[in-house]
């Protein structure tokens, strides 16, 4: 309940239709209206197919931005097409009617008209209309959460588009398939398919398609936590949308920008973009877009603590989603409303809306099972009707038989009814037993969850102690140097003081004073190295104790330098042959940042240990005396961000596991050499505690580079 479900604004493309009225389309409408006036001057123009086509084209351009106007135009034109038996015109008018209802969020009527359009096109052999209509039917199913049916339509549309070489519908359908990949969590497939649509859109010089492709690729970036890359793609999309002065594209990109800044915890910017998307959607009657913008605003206000504003937007989004029958939006709106009520301390309403959220979530997962059940119920109903007909025939035959036969038949029927009743009773008892078992299993699951949470806390503490163990060897080496100096200078000072006694006994005061000067210098060196040992001990204690979470001004360059020495000497203590060139490229103008030193130290230590381990393993495996292990650390400040990079030329990370290295318990080290929690904890510290990001770029066999970005 404490989490907020991710909200995306993945944009579906309606087959062979434009998404809003651009300036060019406005000019097209003017030209079409002029042509319509000229055709109206001819006799019986409403029976002229040229006139009927022009009216359909005008409605076509209105359908996605002004659906009510389109429906008004189509009402009369559809009747004219049917009256003169203009079959292709009928199919087109049905399809445009469906698109108008889809824009309004009326999925039931949209599906009815699209299916009528496809039936009309099939009857007339209007094959060029097939892919666009099938794509649009898939869109309706997708909006209703029926992904299986949607994919069936999309793949059929894809084949039809390939057969007639229609690149526009091909790109549109690929985009919509990618959206379902996204909803199913298949990010690699979604990204690959979106990039195919981008190439096709560029090839056709389709600016709208390019905008949508950049927007949807950015949504994948967001889910992969590549927020800076997402902003790059969205800025490209936004520039094109502003250049085209296209309100629907601006709505789409504004929502995605709002979602990105929300994930970056930049709430003021997120709210501004959601407001822009909401106003544009309201102005141009984009029902689905407006509902998503309201959900975005509810999330922002909830995180800012403005519960009343959050609740107002959340409830309105839920109302609109229910009016449209949009299952996904009803699910998302129910969840945010539940979370807001929980934030306000209203447990009753929070639980009620959470139950709604679960119902919508389960419906999205179980639609296939429902369809199978519907088919089964239909067969069962048919079977019952068939039995009823047979029974009626038997009753007619019974009239010709004796009363004894009728009584016997009645007895058989009563026997069947009694047996069915017994079966129902048994079934009811079995259901009660199953409910008891389910309740017992639920309690066991809750107890197991509590145990897992406790185990997780223990594992995290174990990882912290493991990192302390990594430091022990390095600290022992570091503290040995100042202790050696203290011991050596102490012994020397004792000998010099004995000499002072001898010289004073001899009466050589000048000679004694010179020796005393040497003693004072020795004591200063002892004091200097004593302070060094003291700082090392304090650092060790600070690392070992539990973090208080209190931030303090921290010199990042100095912190990194400290952990370089500790990690390096730790490796040297375990392997005397270990050697590595350490390059430093620190930004001298880097100001102190408000950090928790213990937490940030653990992050740096984990990255350094991984880098040293990688170069050591590569040196061992290659046995190449020409190979020089190198680890480079750099810091850089840009605007309000601080970037820390740890680069090595070690073994690198294979492509197939790069996406898993920040997952808990995943490790590339041999059994017993790694807990699999170091990078996971480091990733959580950077992304959750500081709202920053941690990424990795690597090529197997050539090395890896970890980048940490802190915002502050």
TALINZI-V804559 format. One record per residue. N is the residue number from 0. PSI is psi in degrees with one decimal (* if undefined). NEAR is the number of other ideal C-beta (glycine too) atoms within 8 Angstrom. Layout:
<<N PSI NEAR> <N PSI NEAR>>
//
This chain:
<<0 -24.8 7> <1 -16.2 4> <2 156.8 4> <3 124.9 10> <4 136.6 8> <5 141.7 5> <6 123.9 11> <7 164.2 9> <8 43.2 12> <9 131.8 9> <10 120.7 10> <11 148.1 10> <12 128.9 11> <13 127.0 13> <14 131.3 15> <15 38.1 9> <16 153.5 10> <17 160.4 9> <18 -14.3 10> <19 168.5 11> <20 107.3 11> <21 175.7 10> <22 -38.6 6> <23 -40.1 6> <24 -34.9 10> <25 -41.3 9> <26 -39.7 8> <27 -40.6 9> <28 -41.3 12> <29 -43.5 8> <30 -41.7 8> <31 -38.2 12> <32 -38.0 9> <33 -43.2 8> <34 -39.1 9> <35 -42.2 12> <36 -41.2 8> <37 -41.2 7> <38 -30.6 12> <39 -14.7 8> <40 -12.9 6> <41 160.9 8> <42 139.1 3> <43 45.9 6> <44 -25.9 10> <45 -3.3 7> <46 0.1 7> <47 122.2 10> <48 -29.4 8> <49 -43.0 7> <50 -43.8 13> <51 -37.4 15> <52 -41.4 10> <53 -43.8 12> <54 -41.3 11> <55 -40.3 15> <56 -38.7 9> <57 -45.9 13> <58 -37.4 15> <59 -43.1 12> <60 -23.6 12> <61 -24.1 15> <62 -38.5 14> <63 -14.9 13> <64 -34.6 12> <65 70.3 9> <66 -35.7 15> <67 -39.1 9> <68 -40.5 8> <69 -44.4 16> <70 -36.6 11> <71 -42.7 7> <72 -42.4 12> <73 -28.6 14> <74 -47.9 8> <75 -39.0 7> <76 -35.1 13> <77 -42.3 12> <78 -39.2 8> <79 -42.5 11> <80 -41.6 13> <81 -39.0 8> <82 -42.6 7> <83 6.1 9> <84 41.8 5> <85 90.4 9> <86 -45.1 10> <87 -39.6 10> <88 -38.0 12> <89 -46.9 13> <90 -42.3 16> <91 -43.6 13> <92 -37.3 14> <93 -44.2 14> <94 -44.1 15> <95 -34.3 14> <96 -43.7 14> <97 -40.8 18> <98 -38.3 17> <99 -44.5 16> <100 -34.8 14> <101 -41.3 15> <102 -37.6 13> <103 -8.4 10> <104 13.2 12> <105 85.1 9> <106 -29.7 14> <107 -51.8 7> <108 -35.9 9> <109 -45.8 14> <110 -40.3 12> <111 -48.2 9> <112 -35.6 13> <113 -41.5 15> <114 -38.2 9> <115 -39.3 10> <116 -44.4 16> <117 -40.3 13> <118 -41.5 8> <119 -40.8 13> <120 -38.1 14> <121 -42.7 8> <122 -38.0 7> <123 -4.0 10> <124 29.1 5> <125 71.3 12> <126 -30.3 8> <127 -16.6 6> <128 -15.5 13> <129 -54.3 12> <130 -41.1 17> <131 -42.2 14> <132 -45.4 15> <133 -38.0 15> <134 -42.9 18> <135 -37.2 16> <136 -41.6 13> <137 -36.6 17> <138 -41.5 14> <139 -47.8 14> <140 -40.7 13> <141 -41.1 14> <142 -29.8 13> <143 -2.0 10> <144 7.9 10> <145 77.6 9> <146 -35.5 13> <147 -48.8 9> <148 -37.4 10> <149 -45.0 14> <150 -37.2 11> <151 -44.1 9> <152 -42.2 13> <153 -43.5 15> <154 -33.2 9> <155 -41.5 9> <156 -38.8 17> <157 -44.6 13> <158 -43.6 8> <159 -40.3 13> <160 -39.1 15> <161 -37.5 8> <162 -36.9 6> <163 7.6 9> <164 43.2 6> <165 96.8 11> <166 -32.2 10> <167 -48.4 10> <168 -32.8 15> <169 -47.8 13> <170 -42.6 16> <171 -46.2 15> <172 -40.9 16> <173 -41.3 13> <174 -44.8 18> <175 -34.3 16> <176 -40.1 13> <177 -35.1 14> <178 -42.3 14> <179 -38.7 13> <180 -42.9 12> <181 -48.9 16> <182 -29.3 9> <183 1.7 7> <184 12.2 5> <185 75.8 8> <186 -35.6 11> <187 -45.4 6> <188 -39.9 9> <189 -46.3 14> <190 -45.4 10> <191 -42.1 8> <192 -39.9 13> <193 -39.0 14> <194 -30.1 10> <195 -41.8 10> <196 -34.0 17> <197 -42.9 13> <198 -43.2 8> <199 -42.1 14> <200 -42.6 15> <201 -39.6 9> <202 -35.2 7> <203 -0.8 10> <204 37.6 5> <205 95.2 11> <206 -41.2 9> <207 -43.6 12> <208 -37.4 17> <209 -43.9 13> <210 -48.5 16> <211 -39.8 16> <212 -46.3 14> <213 -41.6 14> <214 -46.1 16> <215 -33.5 17> <216 -39.1 13> <217 -37.1 16> <218 -36.9 15> <219 -42.7 13> <220 -41.8 12> <221 -45.7 15> <222 -25.9 10> <223 7.9 8> <224 26.2 9> <225 70.7 9> <226 -37.1 12> <227 -40.1 8> <228 -37.6 9> <229 -44.0 14> <230 -37.6 11> <231 -47.8 8> <232 -39.2 13> <233 -34.5 15> <234 -36.7 8> <235 -45.1 9> <236 -41.7 17> <237 -40.2 12> <238 -41.7 8> <239 -38.5 13> <240 -41.3 13> <241 -38.8 8> <242 -39.5 6> <243 -11.3 11> <244 48.6 7> <245 109.0 12> <246 -37.0 11> <247 -40.4 14> <248 -37.9 16> <249 -38.0 13> <250 -47.9 16> <251 -50.4 16> <252 -36.2 14> <253 -42.6 15> <254 -42.5 16> <255 -38.8 16> <256 -40.9 13> <257 -42.6 19> <258 -39.0 15> <259 -48.9 15> <260 -29.8 12> <261 -42.6 14> <262 -27.7 9> <263 1.3 9> <264 23.3 7> <265 80.8 8> <266 -35.5 11> <267 -44.7 6> <268 -41.8 10> <269 -45.9 15> <270 -40.6 13> <271 -43.1 9> <272 -38.8 13> <273 -39.0 15> <274 -44.2 10> <275 -45.9 12> <276 -41.4 18> <277 -44.2 12> <278 -44.0 8> <279 -41.1 15> <280 -41.4 14> <281 -42.9 8> <282 -36.5 7> <283 10.2 11> <284 42.1 12> <285 91.9 11> <286 -53.1 12> <287 -43.5 11> <288 -43.6 15> <289 -40.3 13> <290 -42.7 15> <291 -38.1 14> <292 -39.4 17> <293 -39.4 15> <294 -42.2 16> <295 -45.2 16> <296 -40.5 15> <297 -40.4 17> <298 -42.7 13> <299 -50.3 15> <300 -36.5 13> <301 -43.8 16> <302 -30.1 10> <303 -7.5 8> <304 4.7 5> <305 75.9 8> <306 -39.7 11> <307 -46.1 6> <308 -40.9 9> <309 -45.4 17> <310 -39.9 13> <311 -48.1 8> <312 -37.4 13> <313 -45.5 16> <314 -37.2 9> <315 -40.3 9> <316 -37.8 17> <317 -39.8 12> <318 -46.2 8> <319 -39.9 14> <320 -39.2 13> <321 -38.4 8> <322 -35.5 7> <323 -20.3 14> <324 29.1 9> <325 104.1 13> <326 -45.0 11> <327 -43.2 11> <328 -35.0 15> <329 -38.7 13> <330 -50.8 13> <331 -42.3 13> <332 -40.8 16> <333 -39.1 14> <334 -44.4 13> <335 -37.6 17> <336 -41.8 14> <337 -44.2 17> <338 -37.4 13> <339 -44.4 14> <340 -37.8 13> <341 -41.7 12> <342 -33.1 9> <343 -4.2 8> <344 13.1 5> <345 86.1 8> <346 -33.5 8> <347 -52.8 6> <348 -36.0 9> <349 -45.0 13> <350 -39.1 9> <351 -46.1 9> <352 -28.4 13> <353 -35.7 12> <354 -40.7 8> <355 -43.4 11> <356 -43.4 12> <357 -38.9 8> <358 -48.1 8> <359 -39.5 13> <360 -45.5 9> <361 -35.2 8> <362 -35.4 11> <363 -33.1 12> <364 -27.5 6> <365 13.2 8> <366 -36.0 12> <367 -42.4 7> <368 -38.2 7> <369 -40.7 9> <370 -40.9 10> <371 -42.3 8> <372 -38.9 8> <373 -41.6 8> <374 -43.6 8> <375 -44.3 8> <376 -38.0 8> <377 -42.0 8> <378 -40.5 8> <379 -41.0 8> <380 -41.1 8> <381 -41.2 8> <382 -40.1 8> <383 -42.8 8> <384 -37.8 8> <385 -41.0 8> <386 -39.7 8> <387 -41.8 8> <388 -41.7 8> <389 -39.3 8> <390 -38.4 8> <391 -40.2 8> <392 -39.7 8> <393 -38.6 9> <394 -36.5 8> <395 -35.2 7> <396 -33.0 8> <397 -27.9 10> <398 -26.1 6> <399 -9.4 4> <400 174.0 7> <401 164.5 5> <402 -29.9 5> <403 -43.0 6> <404 -38.5 9> <405 -41.9 10> <406 -38.9 8> <407 -43.0 8> <408 -40.1 10> <409 -40.6 8> <410 -40.8 8> <411 -42.6 8> <412 -44.1 8> <413 -36.5 8> <414 -43.2 8> <415 -43.7 8> <416 -43.1 8> <417 -42.1 8> <418 -42.1 8> <419 -38.3 8> <420 -40.5 8> <421 -39.9 8> <422 -42.1 8> <423 -41.1 8> <424 -44.2 8> <425 -41.1 8> <426 -41.5 8> <427 -41.8 8> <428 -40.8 8> <429 -40.2 8> <430 -41.3 8> <431 -42.8 8> <432 -41.0 8> <433 -39.2 8> <434 -39.2 8> <435 -43.1 8> <436 -42.0 8> <437 -42.5 8> <438 -40.6 8> <439 -42.6 8> <440 -35.2 8> <441 -43.1 8> <442 -42.4 8> <443 -40.8 8> <444 -39.6 8> <445 -42.0 8> <446 -40.7 8> <447 -38.9 8> <448 -43.0 8> <449 -41.8 8> <450 -39.6 8> <451 -39.8 8> <452 -42.0 8> <453 -41.7 8> <454 -38.0 8> <455 -43.9 8> <456 -39.8 8> <457 -40.0 8> <458 -40.2 10> <459 -42.3 10> <460 -36.8 8> <461 -40.1 10> <462 -40.5 12> <463 -41.3 10> <464 -32.6 8> <465 -42.1 11> <466 -32.3 13> <467 -40.3 11> <468 -37.0 7> <469 -33.5 12> <470 -25.0 14> <471 -47.9 9> <472 -44.4 13> <473 -40.8 17> <474 -40.3 14> <475 -42.5 10> <476 -42.9 12> <477 -42.8 11> <478 -20.3 11> <479 -37.8 8> <480 -54.5 10> <481 -32.2 12> <482 -38.5 10> <483 -43.8 8> <484 -44.5 11> <485 -46.3 12> <486 -46.4 8> <487 -47.5 8> <488 -29.5 13> <489 -46.7 9> <490 -42.9 8> <491 -40.5 9> <492 -38.1 12> <493 -45.2 8> <494 -40.6 8> <495 -37.9 12> <496 -34.6 10> <497 -40.6 8> <498 -36.8 9> <499 -43.2 12> <500 -46.4 8> <501 -45.6 8> <502 -38.6 12> <503 -39.1 10> <504 -33.5 6> <505 -12.0 6> <506 14.2 5> <507 78.9 8> <508 -40.3 8> <509 -44.0 6> <510 -37.6 8> <511 -40.4 11> <512 -39.4 8> <513 -40.4 8> <514 -39.4 13> <515 -37.9 9> <516 -41.2 8> <517 -39.1 9> <518 -44.0 12> <519 -41.7 8> <520 -40.7 8> <521 -41.8 12> <522 -36.2 10> <523 -41.8 8> <524 -38.5 10> <525 -44.1 13> <526 -41.5 8> <527 -48.2 8> <528 -25.8 14> <529 -41.9 10> <530 -37.9 8> <531 -45.2 10> <532 -38.2 12> <533 -42.2 8> <534 -35.1 8> <535 -44.0 12> <536 -43.4 9> <537 -41.0 8> <538 -40.9 11> <539 -45.5 11> <540 -39.8 8> <541 -38.0 9> <542 -34.8 12> <543 -32.1 6> <544 158.7 7> <545 135.9 3> <546 136.1 7> <547 -13.6 5> <548 3.0 5> <549 124.6 5> <550 147.9 6> <551 156.4 8> <552 126.2 6> <553 131.7 11> <554 104.5 8> <555 -42.1 14> <556 -44.6 10> <557 -39.7 7> <558 -44.2 13> <559 -44.2 13> <560 -41.6 9> <561 -46.1 10> <562 -22.8 12> <563 -48.7 12> <564 -44.7 10> <565 -44.4 14> <566 -42.9 15> <567 -48.8 13> <568 -28.7 14> <569 -43.6 16> <570 -39.4 14> <571 -34.5 12> <572 -34.5 9> <573 -26.5 7> <574 98.4 7> <575 -23.7 4> <576 -8.4 4> <577 129.2 10> <578 142.0 4> <579 143.3 11> <580 124.3 7> <581 113.5 10> <582 138.9 8> <583 131.5 9> <584 71.1 7> <585 140.5 10> <586 113.3 9> <587 -20.5 4> <588 8.5 5> <589 122.7 12> <590 164.3 5> <591 145.0 7> <592 153.3 10> <593 104.8 8> <594 165.9 12> <595 105.2 12> <596 -40.6 10> <597 -45.6 10> <598 -45.7 11> <599 -34.1 13> <600 -38.9 12> <601 -38.5 14> <602 -50.4 12> <603 -43.0 13> <604 -44.6 14> <605 -43.8 13> <606 -41.1 12> <607 -45.3 15> <608 -40.3 13> <609 -42.5 11> <610 -46.4 15> <611 -40.3 15> <612 -41.3 10> <613 -43.9 14> <614 -33.9 15> <615 -44.1 14> <616 -39.1 10> <617 -39.2 13> <618 -39.8 10> <619 -45.6 7> <620 -36.7 7> <621 -37.6 7> <622 25.2 5> <623 113.6 6> <624 -18.4 4> <625 -13.7 4> <626 126.4 8> <627 108.9 5> <628 131.3 14> <629 131.6 11> <630 127.7 15> <631 131.5 12> <632 133.0 16> <633 150.7 11> <634 149.4 15> <635 136.8 9> <636 132.3 10> <637 116.9 5> <638 -121.8 3> <639 21.6 4> <640 146.6 9> <641 127.0 12> <642 128.6 12> <643 126.4 14> <644 137.1 13> <645 112.7 13> <646 139.7 13> <647 161.0 15> <648 41.4 9> <649 -142.8 14> <650 -22.7 10> <651 175.5 12> <652 127.3 12> <653 146.8 7> <654 -39.0 6> <655 -13.7 4> <656 1.6 10> <657 -33.5 10> <658 -6.8 5> <659 -8.9 7> <660 -19.2 11> <661 4.4 7> <662 143.6 7> <663 139.1 6> <664 4.9 8> <665 124.6 9> <666 147.2 8> <667 -3.3 6> <668 157.8 6> <669 160.5 5> <670 131.9 3> <671 -9.4 3> <672 -0.5 6> <673 143.3 8> <674 -20.1 10> <675 11.9 9> <676 -15.9 13> <677 -56.7 14> <678 -32.7 10> <679 -47.6 13> <680 -40.4 13> <681 -42.8 13> <682 -42.6 10> <683 -40.6 9> <684 -47.2 13> <685 -46.1 14> <686 -36.3 12> <687 -44.0 7> <688 -33.1 9> <689 -3.6 11> <690 22.9 8> <691 -156.2 10> <692 153.0 11> <693 123.1 13> <694 165.1 8> <695 140.2 11> <696 131.1 6> <697 152.7 11> <698 124.4 6> <699 130.4 9> <700 -9.9 5> <701 -15.8 7> <702 -177.3 12> <703 156.2 13> <704 119.2 11> <705 132.4 13> <706 125.6 12> <707 128.8 13> <708 122.9 12> <709 137.5 13> <710 126.3 9> <711 * 7>>
//
